[in-house]
Amino acid sequence: MTTTTPAAAVTKAVGTAHTRVEGVAKVTGAARYAGEVPYPELAHGWMALSTVARGRIRSVQDARVLEMPGVVAVLHHGNAPRVDGNYAGPFGPPDPILQPLQHDRVPYVGWPVALVVAETSEQAREAAEALVVEYDVEPHDVEFHAGHPDAYLPEGPTTEMSKGDLEAELAASAVVVDAEYSTPEEHHSPMEPHAATARWEDGRLEVVDSNQGSRFVADELAHIFSLDPGSVRLLSEHVGGAFGAKGTRPHLVLAAMAATVLHRPVRVVTTRRQMFSLTGYRSPTAQRVRLGADADGRLRALDHQGECLTSTNHEFVERSADYGRSMYDADAHHTVNRVVRLDVPTPTYMRAPGEAPGSFAMESALDELAEKCGLDPIVLRTRNEPDAGPLSGLPFSSRNVLACFEEGARRFGWADRDPRPGVRREGRWLLGTGTAAATFPVLVAPSTAAVTAEADGTFTVRITAADVGTGARTALTLVAADALEVAPERIRVRIADSDFGQAILAGGSMGTRSWSWAIVAAAADLRERLALADGIPPEGITARSNTAEAIGRLTSKERYSFGAQFAEVAVDVTTGEVRVRRMLGMFAAGRIVNPLTARSQFVGGMVWGLSMALHEEAVRDRATGGHVGADFASYHFAANADVPVIEADWVDDPDPDDPVGIKGIGEIGIVGAAAAIANAVWHATGVRHRHLPIRPDRVLMAGRDA
Ligand code: MOS
């Protein structure tokens, strides 16, 4: 007989550094990813994607391909089973790419037109690449640019928001900044490509997939195949990166479709190239920012107009103009997000959707304003700290952005900075430093959890969480340990099985906060039951929670995380090369559960900000409508040699309304990072770069024009 009541823990686990609980499994290869799980009788599907940007499929010439070695089937719009797209999930109606092979229309290059299934992956690939598809081609438009004549205001109460008389306040301002910024199409590029293996097992559709929310994806599959939600099981135990790209994607639908038709397990794995059109991306943005201020820097007018693109068959809006709505106040305040439909794939959520490009424009514009006012950029931001939500008037749950600037400035050595641009030289390098603020909303969503006291004295937590590489599984282990007052070694956290029930997906930086809330609630209930229990039966004692009611009771407040980004750069104006020499990010982002993995989250976001500032850019060929080089040879991103010493740390900032004090840390690391680097490039060279990435040719052109 083991103890029924958890013993008081010697130390609190939350706040102490723990290596990943699945770390050994990952480094030894024992952890299986969705493309690796072995099944008897497994068949392999390979997607054939459209090569034209707009038109109709005239024929899919599958006869010759069906004769090729190992080929089992070719699914296309002429023979594929019908699926349902007439539903609305938590994020609205589905992207039509989730209803593949249903008609002959082609909306962009890279649209799935067939699935070739064969005995081996190699046979499927060879056959899919040999498959001839004929098209009736129509003219296309893939060119995004500022002020596109077809840009429109999307429906919804928050696409445009304003207060005050903007033009009057701009006219009355002593100092005005009016500038246009742009960011290019950017891709998530998780290390693990999307993959799914689907089979029918005991009358249920079971899919092992790489995704951000197994229950979410299971529900969507149930809609698509008109199945009872209980008839679909999704497993996603290990995920090698996601960043918003791993919701429900077409490879999974096609795997399930083929498994249904063929009555055997089918795996569909994406290639890196295919991911560029099948798994979403961040829309390019064109942004105009107008700031008007008194001579002392106090904002009278703030205008942020964002423009992005979407596909012709689905609307997704990159809401870059939302960034300033809670961050900065002004007597007149106007923000709007417009979108234009082009013959391109639908963009989607990507790490800090809206805030990442929006903060580049706004935090650059503030740096320009500081320069014009003759003010230190931190002083300018200090003068514009709002007491309450600029548009809502609601109080902030906590707002520690100035604490981030204060501590960041101290560690970075900001006080000694000479504000003049273009005056520091070290050999062929011009040196500069820059800063920017960061903010990201604090969200939470209802989730359920089950916590079981096992007869052997351990505890099992079951929750449909996802660990997309963040360390969430480990963080939840620490949270559960404290909630049960036992050592983390006695906790086993099981995640990413849709049978564990409803839980929010890993997105919006709200996973760990939402799941922890559910675990804490179930653990409290379990402890009450254990106090009354007379021993633990062999099946254990289980308590379940549902946080819908508790979260529904939360009062309305402005809830945000904040940060201050600092960067030092060196610019070689003869080659145009920009090197980031160091970065520092200070964050106020709630209680930090696991400092080890949290630091990785912040640093990872900052590395991406560096990558966004200097490297990343997907280029479309206007003639074909497809990408120029949809691969890692052409799509550049920061590699090890580009990344300097990066320091990330945080100030004490527990959320007052969260049971653990968590706010969420997945996205804020990227916010403001690109602006801090662009501002440092200005400080180094005296030239503003308003268009990302700051490529060598752009630096050279700017130097020539200066
Ligand atoms: Mo994320 S872009 O919230 O998956």
Boltz pocket constraint, residues with backbone or C-beta under 6 A from the ligand:
constraints:
  - pocket:
      binder: B
      contacts: [[A, 212], [A, 242], [A, 243], [A, 244], [A, 245], [A, 349], [A, 350], [A, 351], [A, 352], [A, 353], [A, 506], [A, 507], [A, 508], [A, 509]]
      max_distance: 6.0
